[in-house]
Amino acid sequence: MILVMVLIPSVGVERNYSQRWVRIGSFMFQPSEVVKLGMILYFVAMYAKK
């Protein structure tokens, strides 16, 4: 869901001819970085259970 936010015109921001950034107030971030961190935490938790 967070990766689809860049496609919403009022949320997604175009930088250097690509729309990869999300603006929330004055804060801008790339959703892909949040997803990368989430996947790392998910796999760590999955392997910790084993």
C-alpha positions as a Markdown table, in Angstrom:
| # | Residue | x | y | z |
|---|---|---|---|---|
| 1 | Met | 0.0 | 0.0 | 0.0 |
| 2 | Ile | 2.8 | 2.4 | 0.9 |
| 3 | Leu | 4.4 | 1.9 | -2.5 |
| 4 | Val | 1.2 | 2.9 | -4.3 |
| 5 | Met | 1.1 | 6.2 | -2.5 |
| 6 | Val | 3.6 | 7.7 | -5.1 |
| 7 | Leu | 0.9 | 7.4 | -7.7 |
| 8 | Ile | -1.6 | 9.6 | -5.9 |
| 9 | Pro | -1.1 | 13.1 | -7.4 |
| 10 | Ser | -1.5 | 15.1 | -4.2 |
| 11 | Val | 1.0 | 12.8 | -2.3 |
| 12 | Gly | 3.6 | 11.6 | -4.9 |
| 13 | Val | 6.3 | 14.1 | -5.9 |
| 14 | Glu | 8.2 | 14.0 | -9.1 |
| 15 | Arg | 12.0 | 14.5 | -8.8 |
| 16 | Asn | 14.5 | 14.2 | -11.7 |
| 17 | Tyr | 11.8 | 13.0 | -14.1 |
| 18 | Ser | 10.6 | 10.1 | -11.9 |
| 19 | Gln | 7.9 | 9.9 | -9.3 |
| 20 | Arg | 9.4 | 8.0 | -6.4 |
| 21 | Trp | 9.0 | 10.4 | -3.4 |
| 22 | Val | 6.1 | 10.9 | -1.0 |
| 23 | Arg | 5.5 | 14.2 | 0.7 |
| 24 | Ile | 3.8 | 14.4 | 4.0 |
| 25 | Gly | 3.8 | 18.0 | 5.2 |
| 26 | Ser | 7.3 | 19.2 | 4.8 |
| 27 | Phe | 8.7 | 15.7 | 5.2 |
| 28 | Met | 9.7 | 13.7 | 2.0 |
| 29 | Phe | 10.8 | 10.1 | 1.8 |
| 30 | Gln | 11.1 | 7.2 | -0.6 |
| 31 | Pro | 8.6 | 4.4 | 0.3 |
| 32 | Ser | 10.9 | 1.8 | -1.1 |
| 33 | Glu | 13.4 | 2.5 | 1.7 |
| 34 | Val | 10.7 | 1.9 | 4.3 |
| 35 | Val | 9.7 | -1.3 | 2.7 |
| 36 | Lys | 13.3 | -2.5 | 2.6 |
| 37 | Leu | 13.6 | -1.9 | 6.3 |
| 38 | Gly | 10.3 | -3.7 | 7.0 |
| 39 | Met | 11.3 | -6.7 | 5.0 |
| 40 | Ile | 14.6 | -7.0 | 6.9 |
| 41 | Leu | 12.8 | -6.8 | 10.2 |
| 42 | Tyr | 10.2 | -9.4 | 9.0 |
| 43 | Phe | 12.9 | -11.9 | 7.9 |
| 44 | Val | 14.8 | -11.4 | 11.1 |
| 45 | Ala | 11.7 | -12.1 | 13.2 |
| 46 | Met | 10.9 | -15.1 | 11.0 |
| 47 | Tyr | 14.3 | -16.6 | 11.4 |
| 48 | Ala | 14.4 | -15.8 | 15.1 |
| 49 | Lys | 11.3 | -18.0 | 15.6 |
| 50 | Lys | 13.0 | -21.0 | 14.1 |
